[in-house]
């Protein structure tokens, strides 16, 4: 499934809910299904800078595709990183670097996050794309 197809799937899932309390509950539920990061990667260098809560993000390249795992000490943040992993994990570095991530705006996420959580979301995206850029450089050399 392409990144755009996954984004469309998420947009349709969020359209089911009538209000933001239901959407927050859904985001929290998504966090419970997050592919958990191995404890050995819960280190300072894996912490995403710019997040108010602690978020650890690990990526590795397998068969030309990046696999992300993560964890967070905050339930909403854990759900947000689970959404990002669902969209970006298992794609090539090139696909990840070029992803527009329009679903974030279309589901209304940015308007309903506190400024600190919005900054954290941007930091997550930036880190995931930086990892993709780093793997892309390795593949080219």
C-alpha positions as semicolon CSV with decimal commas, in nm:
position;residue;x (nm);y (nm);z (nm)
1;X;0,000;0,000;0,000
2;X;0,138;0,342;-0,092
3;X;0,183;0,624;0,157
4;X;-0,104;0,813;-0,009
5;X;-0,335;0,508;0,017
6;X;-0,256;0,472;0,386
7;X;-0,319;0,844;0,438
8;X;-0,658;0,812;0,263
9;X;-0,745;0,513;0,482
10;X;-0,669;0,719;0,796
11;X;-0,875;1,014;0,668
12;X;-1,172;0,780;0,616
13;X;-1,127;0,628;0,964
14;X;-1,131;0,973;1,125
15;X;-1,446;1,072;0,932
16;X;-1,637;0,807;1,130
17;X;-1,606;1,007;1,452
18;X;-1,838;1,293;1,536
19;X;-1,620;1,490;1,774
20;X;-1,263;1,534;1,885
21;X;-1,306;1,344;2,211
22;X;-1,380;1,030;2,006
23;X;-1,084;1,106;1,779
24;X;-0,853;1,144;2,079
25;X;-0,976;0,808;2,214
26;X;-0,900;0,654;1,875
27;X;-0,550;0,806;1,873
28;X;-0,491;0,664;2,223
29;X;-0,607;0,320;2,099
30;X;-0,366;0,344;1,805
31;X;-0,086;0,404;2,053
32;X;-0,162;0,068;2,213
33;X;-0,087;-0,106;1,881
34;X;0,244;0,077;1,832
35;X;0,535;-0,148;1,730
36;X;0,732;-0,110;2,051
37;X;1,093;-0,008;2,034
38;X;1,346;-0,253;2,173
39;X;1,456;-0,140;2,520
40;X;1,816;-0,114;2,399
41;X;1,711;0,175;2,173
42;X;1,551;0,376;2,454
43;X;1,859;0,593;2,477
44;X;1,923;0,965;2,468
45;X;2,032;0,962;2,105
46;X;1,695;0,811;2,004
47;X;1,490;1,076;2,188
48;X;1,314;1,317;1,955
49;X;1,415;1,671;2,036
50;X;1,132;1,922;2,042
51;X;0,878;1,691;2,204
52;X;0,745;1,788;2,544
53;X;0,701;1,422;2,636
54;X;0,967;1,162;2,585
55;X;0,952;0,994;2,243
56;X;1,208;0,739;2,133
57;X;1,226;0,662;1,761
58;X;1,439;0,392;1,602
59;X;1,470;0,319;1,233
60;X;1,647;0,051;1,038
61;X;1,677;-0,033;0,671
62;X;1,556;-0,380;0,568
63;X;1,541;-0,484;0,204
64;X;1,554;-0,122;0,089
65;X;1,266;-0,011;0,315
66;X;1,276;0,171;0,646
67;X;1,114;0,011;0,948
68;X;1,034;0,243;1,239
69;X;0,966;0,150;1,600
70;X;0,894;0,394;1,881
71;X;0,765;0,450;2,230
72;X;0,650;0,746;2,436
73;X;0,570;0,817;2,799
74;X;0,251;1,007;2,699
75;X;-0,056;0,823;2,568
76;X;-0,166;1,080;2,308
77;X;0,190;1,121;2,181
78;X;0,223;0,744;2,159
79;X;-0,087;0,742;1,937
80;X;0,047;1,022;1,719
81;X;0,379;0,845;1,662
82;X;0,183;0,524;1,590
83;X;-0,003;0,714;1,314
84;X;0,323;0,839;1,166
85;X;0,476;0,491;1,174
86;X;0,167;0,343;1,010
87;X;0,204;0,592;0,724
88;X;0,582;0,592;0,677
89;X;0,717;0,255;0,793
90;X;0,787;-0,010;0,528
91;X;0,858;0,241;0,254
92;X;1,174;0,335;0,069
93;X;1,378;0,634;0,185
94;X;1,279;0,814;-0,137
95;X;0,905;0,762;-0,074
96;X;0,940;0,885;0,285
97;X;1,141;1,193;0,189
98;X;0,879;1,284;-0,076
99;X;0,571;1,215;0,140
100;X;0,344;1,519;0,162
101;X;0,158;1,389;0,471
102;X;-0,161;1,577;0,381
103;X;-0,366;1,353;0,609
104;X;-0,246;1,548;0,916
105;X;-0,425;1,861;0,797
106;X;-0,724;1,673;0,652
107;X;-0,807;1,495;0,980
108;X;-0,770;1,825;1,166
109;X;-0,485;1,705;1,385
110;X;-0,280;2,024;1,377
111;X;-0,578;2,238;1,481
112;X;-0,658;2,014;1,777
113;X;-0,312;1,968;1,925
114;X;-0,161;2,198;2,182
115;X;0,128;2,408;2,050
116;X;0,380;2,185;2,228
117;X;0,227;1,868;2,080
118;X;0,222;2,030;1,735
119;X;0,592;2,105;1,773
120;X;0,647;1,745;1,880
121;X;0,462;1,618;1,571
122;X;0,678;1,836;1,347
123;X;0,989;1,707;1,525
124;X;0,877;1,346;1,469
125;X;0,823;1,408;1,099
126;X;1,155;1,588;1,068
127;X;1,340;1,301;1,240
128;X;1,170;1,034;1,027
129;X;1,256;1,223;0,709
130;X;1,614;1,286;0,828
131;X;1,653;0,911;0,889
132;X;1,522;0,849;0,536
133;X;1,772;1,099;0,395
134;X;2,057;0,930;0,582
135;X;1,956;0,585;0,451
136;X;1,912;0,726;0,102
137;X;2,271;0,855;0,108
138;X;2,396;0,513;0,222
139;X;2,210;0,338;-0,059
140;X;2,358;0,571;-0,319
141;X;2,719;0,522;-0,207
